[in-house]
Structures are given as structure tokens and as C-alpha cells.
Amino acid sequence: MIKFFRQIRYKLMNENKTGKYFKYAIGEILLVVIGILIALQINNWNEARKQRNKEIHYLNNLKTDLNLNIAELDHYIAVRNSRIESANIVLEHFEGKPLTDLSDFAFHTTNIYIWQKFSQHDNTFQELTNSGNLALISNDSIKNGLLNLEALYKKLKNEEAHFRYDAEVLLYEPSYGVLDLNPIVKNFTYQMTNGQAGENIELPKANYEAMLKDIKQKNGFVMAVYEFSVMNAQFNEMKTLCNSIITWIDEEINDENQ
């Protein structure tokens, strides 16, 4: 093709047709420019396609993480509700209800002592932010939703830290001074495992009677009801946002497949 154009150029020059030569030269330049522009456009399209495929890959991974998050949130909401119920049962005895079943009372007190911090499933989000690839997420609703979810998670961490402080000051420290934890832990383990571990051991009633006279420990169970309720509200807010982000991701992926 290049040889063909060169032959035409030489012919025009030899025939001294300068005007036609310049017109031809301009046309040849335009063809070259158009070819370059087409090549650049194809290259840009291919690059955009690669970036979009990468984005869809991240979106699918984000959806997996969010579904795991929802399952974990449901678990923690149920556990926190059981803690709230236990704290309220314990508080009834602080208010004067007689101790008739020490094993049941010990179970509910220990149910408050043993609690876990929530850990979010956010591996993909962390990968996006640490690699600087968060900009790959073109849908602003999804991107802002992920950032808001991270903000809610940090807010929850602050609430957990608050309760941990209250638990150490109001529950753990004073209980260590009046309760013999060895039989309590054995009895609790026995109940939690349906007799597969631990020991169905007799519990010291005098220790619990002393505990029920301690206003500090009573306040610890009051704070457990309050702060676990706050955490559950935060869990539900996070769960709602997770579901919304999943909906936006599904819409984005469906648009891509159409």
C-alpha cells in the first residue's frame, strides 16, 4: 500500500503537477492521522474494557464479602439479644428476686462476662483502598456506600471500646473480688456443651449474695443492656446498608450483561 502511494507521488512530481501533488500529500497526511486516531481509539477501548472487567471482578468479590457480613451481623444481633436478656434476668435479682436456681443465675451472669468483638468481612474493600483501586468503582452509590459502611464500622468499634471499659471497671474487677470463678466456669461450660465438657458443680450461694449487694456490679449489668442495645442498632444499620450496596452491585452487573 505504501509503495502504491509512493508511485503516485513520483508520477505527479515527474509530470510537474505541483498543485495536484500538494493536494495528494495533504490527503495522504490526513489518512495517516485518521489511521493513528483509529488505532488510539481501539487501544483506548481495549484499555477501558480491561478496566471494566477488573471492576466487575471487584464488584463480585465485594458482593461475596457483603453477604458474609450480613450472615455475621445476623449472628451477632442474635448473640447480643441473648446478652440483653441475660442482663435483664440478672437485674431482676439485684431488684430483690430470690436466688432459687444458682446454675441459671450463674449462666446469665457469665453470658455477659463472655462477649466478642465484631469483625467485618471487608477484604475486597481493603484491597481496593490499599492498592489505590477504589477509583475503579465507577458507580458513586456503591463507592459511597462502602465508605459509609466503613464509617459505621469505626463507630461500632468505638462503642465496643466503651463497653469494654465499662465491663472491666464495673463487672470484671469487682466480681473477681467476691466470686470463685473456678466452679462458675466449669458449670457454665457444662451448660453450654450440654454436658460434653465442664462439670455440673455446686455453686457458692454466699458469693452471689455478696455480689447482689454491690451497686457497682449492678450498674455494670445496666450498662450491658444499654450498650448491647446500641450495638444492635448499629448492626442493623450496617446490615441495611450492606443489602443496599448488594442491590446496587446487582444492578451494575445486570446492566453490564444486557
Buried (B, 14 or more C-beta within 10 A) or exposed (E): EEEEBEEEBEEBEEEEEEEBBEEBEEEBEEEEEEEEEEEEEEEEEEEEEEBEEEBBEBBEBBBEBBBBBBEBBEEBBEBBEBBBBBBBBBBEBBEEEEBEEBBEBBBBBBBBBEBEEBEBBBEBBEBBBEEEBBEBBEBEBBBEBBEBBBEBBEBBBEBBEBBBEBBEBBBBEBBEEBBEEEBBBBBBBBBBEEEEEBEEBEBBEEBBEBBBEBEEBBBBBBBBBBBBBBBBEBBEBBBEBBEBBBEBBEEBBEEEEE
